[in-house]
Amino acid sequence: MSQTVAIATLGCKTNQFESAAIEEQLRGAGYTIVPFEEGADLVVVNTCTVTARTDAQSRNLIRRARRLNLQSRIIVTGCYAQVEPEALRRIPGVAMVIGNDEKKDLLRYLAEERERQLVATDGLARGRGGVALSLTSFTDRSRAFLQIQNGCDAFCSYCIIPYARGSSRSVPFDEVVERVERLVGSGYHEVVLTGIHMGAYGLDLDPKSSLTELVLAIEERTEIPRLRLGSIEPNEITDRLIERMATSDRICPHLHIPMQSGSDSVLKRMNRHYDAGFFHRLVEKIHRSVPEVAIGVDVIAGFPGETEEEFDQTWRLIDHLPLSHLHVFPYSRRPGTPAAEMAEQLDGALIRERAAKLRSLGEAKARRYAERFVGRVLELVVEGGEEDGWRRGLSRNYLGVQFRGEAEPGDRVWVRVEEWTAAGLRGSLM
């Protein structure tokens, strides 16, 4: 009788990709994947540590897994496991704590008989090396995620991720193109390129390459209908990439750009290598070239020492820019980062208040952007099953649209948008 396994994932699309790769390995080894709430024989918690909140969510998932099945073997991996293995080791029920690099060896660890708890987080270091995990299909996903790069060399002053993921390292150029071809052959209409620091793609390869060259090669050498890009740093978005997006009918007009602050003094304390003026000009340039582009930005509220004027500078810049959505992060103090040692750490209530103001601004911008498409016909990739008579799809420019009609997850359909509601855009299947 096969063992059951549940996988819980927190954090970024890279973690989602790696969890899918772990699931594929476990299926191949004879495990049966079940929902988390069923209390599986084996539970894998793939953690995130970008904020204190995600740390707490990881711990809560571990404790809930044990409550659901006292006999369950709980395996903890991911970025929180990489940087705080001892904290996780002490939680009752944890059988194994493994780092990001050790994910590729999960089956070997499971096959080894042992009576004592295993903690293995030493393989990452700061060395170079290929991205180990691979994936041929995605269970229950309408779009495919493809990890092209791992690690980060940026060392922003607030961020723990370079310590959790190691140096930037890229999947070989031709291997990425071949993986896209395989995903197209498996029937996927959209592939999303992911990485921790995607703009650094190719700098460690021999010969060196770039994200722009990779995107152009994928478009020219594969038949992928829709190629979507993950988060790219502002100073790594090239004119050539913008120009190709403007003329392509396959590169999705959607960019996710970490802004983090609209104040030059805060950006300097963050160790971000651009200023607010550069960011402003970049977004305006993208919008001129691709007028219907969806541009989402990350922003941190309440960075140490952030004055009222510095916060207002951020608010005003966001208000002025043609953005489609915001991802707002209340500043979270991460031990081991330079920002954690800075003076003038802000009160939590003030941080939450500023985050709420930014979220309100983001919601207004998201609505204004979405309403531009009422009356238009949008191409969607269907996501998920039917809910309350409605199905949901995602447009090329990252708009979620609900519609009624017969369609299956992964199908490509065309929908006429009829209205904006509190639940988002709604329309009719063409």
C-alpha positions in Angstrom: 0.0 0.0 0.0 1.5 3.3 -1.0 2.1 6.1 1.5 0.2 9.3 1.3 2.0 12.7 1.2 0.8 16.3 1.4 2.9 19.3 0.3 2.3 22.8 1.8 4.1 25.7 0.1 4.7 29.2 1.2 6.3 32.1 -0.6 7.4 32.8 -4.2 6.9 31.2 -7.5 10.3 29.6 -7.2 9.1 27.8 -4.1 5.9 26.8 -6.0 8.1 25.4 -8.9 10.3 23.5 -6.5 7.3 22.0 -4.6 5.8 20.8 -7.9 9.2 19.2 -8.7 9.2 17.5 -5.3 5.6 16.3 -5.9 6.7 14.8 -9.2 9.6 13.0 -7.6 7.3 11.6 -4.9 4.7 10.4 -7.3 7.4 8.6 -9.3 8.5 6.9 -6.1 5.0 5.6 -5.5 3.6 8.1 -3.0 -0.1 9.2 -3.3 -0.6 13.0 -3.1 -3.5 14.0 -0.8 -4.8 17.3 0.5 -3.1 18.7 3.5 -6.2 18.4 5.7 -6.4 14.6 5.2 -3.5 14.1 7.6 -1.0 12.4 5.3 1.6 9.8 6.3 4.3 12.3 5.1 4.0 16.1 5.1 6.5 18.3 3.3 6.4 22.0 4.4 8.3 24.2 1.9 8.9 27.4 3.9 9.5 31.0 3.1 11.4 33.5 5.4 10.9 36.8 3.6 9.0 38.2 6.6 8.3 37.3 10.3 4.8 36.5 9.3 5.8 33.8 6.8 8.0 32.3 9.5 5.0 32.1 11.8 2.9 30.6 9.0 5.5 27.9 8.5 5.5 27.0 12.2 1.7 26.9 12.3 1.6 24.6 9.3 4.0 22.2 11.0 1.9 22.2 14.2 -1.3 21.7 12.3 0.2 18.8 10.3 1.0 17.1 13.6 -2.5 17.7 15.0 -4.0 16.1 11.9 -1.9 13.0 12.2 0.3 12.3 15.2 2.1 9.6 13.3 3.0 11.8 10.3 6.6 12.3 9.3 7.0 16.0 8.9 9.8 17.2 6.5 10.6 21.0 6.6 12.5 22.6 3.8 12.8 26.0 2.0 14.3 29.3 3.0 13.3 29.3 6.7 14.7 25.8 7.1 18.0 27.1 5.4 18.5 30.0 7.8 16.9 28.8 11.0 17.2 25.0 11.1 17.5 24.9 14.9 14.3 26.8 15.5 12.4 24.3 13.3 14.2 21.2 14.7 12.8 21.9 18.1 9.2 21.9 17.0 7.6 18.5 18.1 6.9 16.2 15.2 9.6 17.4 12.8 11.5 14.4 11.5 13.7 16.2 9.0 15.0 19.7 8.3 16.7 20.1 4.9 17.9 23.2 3.1 17.2 24.4 -0.4 20.1 22.6 -2.1 19.1 19.4 -0.3 15.6 19.4 -1.8 17.1 17.4 -4.8 18.1 14.6 -2.4 14.8 14.2 -0.6 14.1 10.7 -2.0 17.5 9.6 -0.8 16.9 11.0 2.7 13.5 9.3 2.8 15.0 5.9 1.8 17.6 6.0 4.5 16.5 4.3 7.7 17.2 6.4 10.8 15.9 6.7 14.3 17.2 10.2 15.0 16.1 13.5 13.5 17.9 14.6 10.4 19.1 18.2 9.9 20.9 18.9 6.6 21.3 22.5 5.5 25.0 22.7 4.7 25.1 22.2 0.9 24.2 25.7 -0.2 27.2 27.8 0.9 28.0 30.6 -1.5 29.3 28.5 -4.3 28.2 28.3 -7.9 26.4 25.4 -9.4 23.5 24.4 -11.6 19.9 24.7 -10.6 19.2 21.1 -9.6 15.4 20.6 -9.6 13.7 19.8 -12.9 10.0 19.3 -13.8 8.2 17.8 -16.7 4.5 18.5 -15.8 2.3 20.4 -13.3 -0.5 18.5 -11.6 -3.7 20.6 -11.3 -2.1 23.7 -12.8 -3.3 25.4 -16.0 0.0 27.4 -16.5 3.5 26.0 -16.2 6.2 27.6 -14.1 9.8 27.2 -15.2 12.7 28.0 -12.9 15.6 29.5 -14.9 17.8 30.9 -12.1 18.3 30.6 -8.4 20.2 32.6 -5.8 21.0 36.3 -5.5 24.1 38.5 -5.3 22.3 41.8 -4.6 22.3 41.9 -0.8 19.6 44.5 -0.3 20.0 45.6 3.4 16.5 44.3 4.4 16.7 40.9 2.7 17.6 37.5 4.1 17.2 35.6 0.8 20.8 35.7 -0.5 21.7 33.9 2.7 18.9 31.3 2.2 19.5 30.8 -1.6 23.2 31.3 -2.2 24.9 32.9 -5.2 23.1 33.6 -8.5 23.3 30.6 -10.8 21.5 30.0 -14.1 20.0 27.0 -15.8 22.0 26.5 -19.1 20.5 28.5 -22.0 19.7 25.6 -24.3 18.3 23.6 -21.4 15.7 26.3 -20.7 14.6 26.4 -24.3 14.3 22.6 -24.4 12.2 22.6 -21.2 9.9 25.2 -22.7 9.5 23.0 -25.8 8.6 20.0 -23.6 6.0 22.0 -21.7 4.5 23.2 -25.0 4.4 19.5 -26.1 2.6 18.7 -22.9 -0.2 21.1 -23.8 0.5 24.2 -21.8 -0.6 27.5 -23.4 1.5 29.6 -21.0 4.9 29.3 -19.4 6.0 31.6 -16.6 9.7 32.1 -16.2 10.7 32.3 -12.5 13.9 32.9 -10.5 15.1 34.6 -7.3 17.0 37.3 -9.3 15.9 36.8 -12.9 17.7 39.8 -14.2 21.0 38.2 -13.4 20.2 35.3 -15.6 23.2 34.2 -17.7 25.9 36.2 -16.1 27.4 33.1 -14.6 27.2 31.0 -17.8 30.1 30.4 -20.2 29.7 32.1 -22.6 27.7 34.7 -20.7 24.1 35.4 -21.7 21.2 37.5 -20.5 17.5 37.3 -19.7 16.7 39.4 -22.8 18.6 36.9 -25.1 16.9 34.0 -23.5 13.4 35.5 -23.9 14.1 36.2 -27.6 15.4 32.7 -28.2 12.3 31.1 -26.5 10.0 33.2 -28.7 12.0 32.3 -31.9 12.7 28.6 -31.2 9.5 27.4 -29.6 5.8 27.6 -30.3 4.7 28.7 -26.9 1.5 30.8 -27.2 2.1 32.9 -24.1 5.4 33.5 -22.3 5.2 35.4 -19.0 8.1 36.9 -17.0 8.5 36.8 -13.3 9.9 39.6 -11.2 12.7 41.7 -12.7 14.8 44.4 -11.0 14.2 47.9 -12.5 17.8 48.4 -13.6 17.8 45.0 -15.4 14.9 45.7 -17.7 16.6 46.4 -21.1 15.3 48.6 -23.9 15.5 45.6 -26.2 13.2 43.6 -23.9 10.7 46.4 -23.8 10.8 46.8 -27.6 10.2 43.1 -28.1 7.3 43.0 -25.7 5.8 45.9 -27.6 5.8 44.0 -30.9 5.3 40.4 -29.7 1.9 38.6 -29.6 3.4 35.9 -27.4 5.4 37.8 -24.7 2.7 38.8 -22.2 2.4 42.5 -21.6 3.0 42.2 -17.9 6.0 43.2 -15.7 6.5 42.8 -12.0 9.1 45.3 -10.8 10.4 45.6 -7.2 10.3 49.3 -6.5 10.4 49.1 -2.6 10.4 52.8 -2.0 9.9 56.1 -3.8 12.3 58.0 -1.6 15.9 58.3 -2.7 17.2 58.4 0.9 15.3 55.2 1.8 16.5 53.5 -1.4 20.1 54.3 -0.4 19.6 52.8 3.0 18.0 49.7 1.4 21.2 49.3 -0.8 19.0 49.6 -4.0 21.0 50.7 -7.0 18.7 53.3 -8.6 16.8 56.4 -7.5 13.1 57.4 -7.7 13.7 59.4 -10.8 15.1 56.4 -12.7 12.2 54.3 -11.6 9.7 57.0 -12.7 11.3 57.3 -16.2 11.5 53.5 -16.6 7.8 53.0 -15.9 6.8 55.9 -18.2 9.0 54.5 -21.0 7.5 51.0 -20.7 4.0 52.5 -20.7 4.7 54.6 -23.8 6.0 51.5 -25.6 3.3 49.1 -24.4 0.3 51.2 -23.5 -1.9 48.3 -22.2 0.9 46.7 -20.1 0.2 45.6 -16.6 2.9 46.9 -14.3 2.9 45.6 -10.7 5.4 46.8 -8.1 6.6 45.7 -4.7 6.8 48.3 -2.0 8.0 48.1 1.6 6.2 50.2 4.2 7.9 51.3 7.3 11.6 50.7 6.6 13.8 51.7 9.5 14.0 55.5 9.9 11.3 56.2 7.3 10.0 59.7 8.0 6.6 61.0 7.1 8.1 62.9 4.2 9.9 59.8 2.9 6.7 57.8 3.1 4.8 60.6 1.3 7.4 60.6 -1.5 6.7 56.9 -2.0 2.9 57.4 -2.0 3.1 60.3 -4.4 5.3 58.4 -6.9 3.0 55.4 -6.9 0.0 57.7 -7.2 1.5 59.3 -10.3 2.6 56.2 -12.1 0.5 54.1 -14.5 0.5 50.9 -12.4 -2.0 48.0 -12.4 -1.4 46.6 -8.9 0.8 46.8 -5.8 2.3 44.1 -3.6 2.7 45.9 -0.2 5.0 44.4 2.4 5.1 45.9 6.0 8.8 46.0 6.9 9.8 42.9 8.8 13.1 42.9 10.8 15.2 39.9 9.7 18.1 39.0 12.0 21.4 38.8 10.2 20.6 41.7 7.8 22.1 45.2 8.0 18.6 46.7 8.3 17.9 44.8 11.4 20.7 46.7 13.2 19.7 50.1 12.0 18.5 52.7 14.5 15.0 54.1 14.4 13.1 50.9 13.9 9.5 52.0 13.5 6.6 51.1 15.7 4.5 48.2 14.4 1.3 50.1 14.5 2.8 52.9 12.3 4.1 50.3 9.9 0.7 48.7 9.6 -1.0 52.1 9.1 1.3 53.0 6.3 0.9 49.6 4.7 -2.9 50.0 4.8 -2.6 53.4 3.0 -0.5 51.9 0.3 -2.9 49.0 -0.1 -5.8 51.3 -0.4 -4.0 53.2 -3.2 -3.1 49.9 -4.9 -6.8 48.8 -4.8 -7.9 52.0 -6.5 -5.2 51.7 -9.2 -6.1 48.0 -9.8 -9.8 49.0 -10.3 -9.0 51.8 -12.7 -6.7 49.6 -14.7 -9.2 46.8 -14.9 -12.1 49.1 -15.9 -10.2 50.1 -19.0 -11.0 46.6 -20.5 -14.8 46.6 -20.0 -16.3 46.0 -23.4 -13.1 44.4 -24.7 -12.5 40.8 -25.8 -9.7 39.2 -23.8 -7.8 35.9 -24.4 -7.8 33.9 -21.2 -6.1 30.7 -19.9 -8.7 29.0 -17.7 -7.6 28.5 -14.1 -9.3 26.1 -11.7 -12.7 24.6 -11.8 -16.2 26.0 -11.6 -17.2 27.9 -8.5 -20.8 29.1 -7.9 -21.4 28.8 -11.6 -18.4 30.9 -12.6 -15.1 29.9 -14.1 -12.0 32.1 -13.9 -9.3 32.8 -16.4 -6.2 34.9 -16.6 -5.5 37.4 -19.4 -2.2 38.1 -21.1 -2.0 41.3 -19.1 -2.6 39.6 -15.8 -6.3 40.4 -15.3 -8.5 37.7 -13.7 -11.8 37.5 -15.4 -14.8 35.4 -14.3 -17.2 34.0 -17.0 -19.9 31.3 -17.4 -19.6 28.6 -19.9 -18.0 25.2 -20.7 -14.3 25.3 -20.4 -11.6 23.2 -18.7 -8.5 24.3 -16.7 -5.7 25.0 -19.1 -8.0 25.8 -22.1 -7.4 29.0 -24.0 -10.7 30.9 -24.5 -11.9 34.4 -25.5 -14.3 36.3 -23.2 -16.1 39.6 -23.8 -15.6 41.7 -20.6 -19.0 43.2 -19.5 -18.5 44.7 -16.0 -16.3 45.3 -13.1 -17.5 44.0 -9.7 -16.1 43.7 -6.2 -15.1 40.2 -7.2 -13.3 41.5 -10.3 -14.0 41.6 -14.0 -16.9 39.4 -15.4 -17.8 38.6 -18.9 -19.3 36.1 -21.4 -17.6 33.3 -23.2 -17.3 34.1 -27.0 
